[in-house]
Amino acid sequence: MSMSAARSDARGVPGTRERLVVIGGDAAGMSAASQARRLRSAGELEIVAFERGHFTSFSACGIPYWVGGDVPDRDQLIARTAEEHRARDIDLRMRTEVTEIDVPGGRVRARDVDSGAESWTSYDKLVIATGARPIRPDMPGVDAPGVHGVQTLDDGQALIDTLARTRGRRAVVVGAGYIGVEMAEALINRGYEVTVVNRGSEPMATLDADMGRLVHEAMTGLGITMVNDAEVTKILTGGDGRVRAVATEDAEYPADVVVLGIGVRPETTLARAASLPLGDHDGLLTDLAMRVRGHENIWAGGDCVEVLDLVSGRERHIALGTHANKHGQVIGTNAAGGYATFPGVVGTAVSKVCDLEIARTGLREKDARRAGLQFVTATIESTSRAGYYPDAAMMTVKMLAERRTGRLLGVQIVGREGAGKRVDIAAVALTAGMTVEQMVSLDLGYAPPFSPVWDPVLVAARKAAKAVNAATS
């Protein structure tokens, strides 16, 4: 259909209600739309949202647990359906992809994915929540049947369908970050022989290598074959065109299915074409109100933006649903005429491999060096409960502190049940700008079923404080 024949949504009528247009129907976009609707009625503010996929407001973080069988039903990952959003007077247009942002004209061009029909929609206020795109390396065979990414529910369903009809039971996961590690466990749970090919020296590059080694040992204990310091160069296919192996410079690893878990990049193709400001990581740059810098009526949030790291003082890209939902709340408040801010992050994340919990917040050693900080480290081993209490489990806590001031810089925790969420203590301390000496005096909850008398985080803080004193004496 030609543009002249396509339906036009241009407003151009003086005195009519404002229109808020949202690009992206997942966490940040629909949180923004929902919050704006709470604050402004349909008579005051028209809200139009575009989503190119089949689903809205879903948990991408839950996909590995759905694939692995911990979550039995796909729909459990959907927080709010398109119909529920529409019932709240949000004009949500599914399977509709925005292909252009005309900033001077205050309008966006959208294409119906199924019919190809295009139309322009004007806006008074715009929210960009285009998310992130999986890194898909440019190599032979990467588009072969049997090779999967896991970014959306459609991706998860396609992988489950492949697993159901594949006769072989060999899987290769490319990458050992959060998604790679979680997908490796999911495939083990489905009875596959799993090999993880990782270009880093240890899995979980968000940890220092000494802590990543603990994850490596746990994965090996699950029966996962870890191949570190290796980069995939091509994916080999058989006579039927399907994947048969993954190749590095030195070896080939047989595969009936391949999962790409290399990471994501901000999806800012539209923003770049519209000459909106991007940072060093290709994410949109915003102010504290999540307003795109230099643009009064355009906001952006979620995986397509860069955010301020409160510890290093630098912009960084972190793709997490927690941030995206908070961004949406802030954006929706501001777009509706209120005022809210998102001050930044400290980089907190938690994951698991079987019963091994993995957590981190703040800076790694290389992050601190990159920021020009001098630091000391302290690593301790302790238990999740009083040592005499049944099922007390071991954990390792690593802490970084600024050499001169003792300011907490980062914490990494690897351990069994009860380890991971202890990172929240450190996240609060980082946000408050506490020193490790101040942390030692924190009044944390104690009872033998929950903690030793000295919580492991406080033991690490005490050791770090001693290291600071020794370094400055």
Beta strands, then each sheet from edge to edge (+ up, - down):
strand 1: 18-23
strand 2: 45-51
strand 3: 91-94
strand 4: 96-102
strand 5: 107-112
strand 6: 118-122
strand 7: 125-128
strand 8: 132-134
strand 9: 147-148
strand 10: 170-174
strand 11: 193-197
strand 12: 225-227
strand 13: 232-237
strand 14: 243-248
strand 15: 252-254
strand 16: 257-260
strand 17: 264-266
strand 18: 298-300
strand 19: 307-308
strand 20: 315-316
strand 21: 349-353
strand 22: 356-362
strand 23: 375-383
strand 24: 394-402
strand 25: 408-415
sheet 1: 3+ 2+ 1+ 7+ 18+
sheet 2: 4+ 5- 6+
sheet 3: 8+ 17-
sheet 4: 9+ 16+ 10+ 11+ 12+
sheet 5: 13+ 14- 15+
sheet 6: 19+ 20-
sheet 7: 21+ 22- 25+ 24- 23+
end
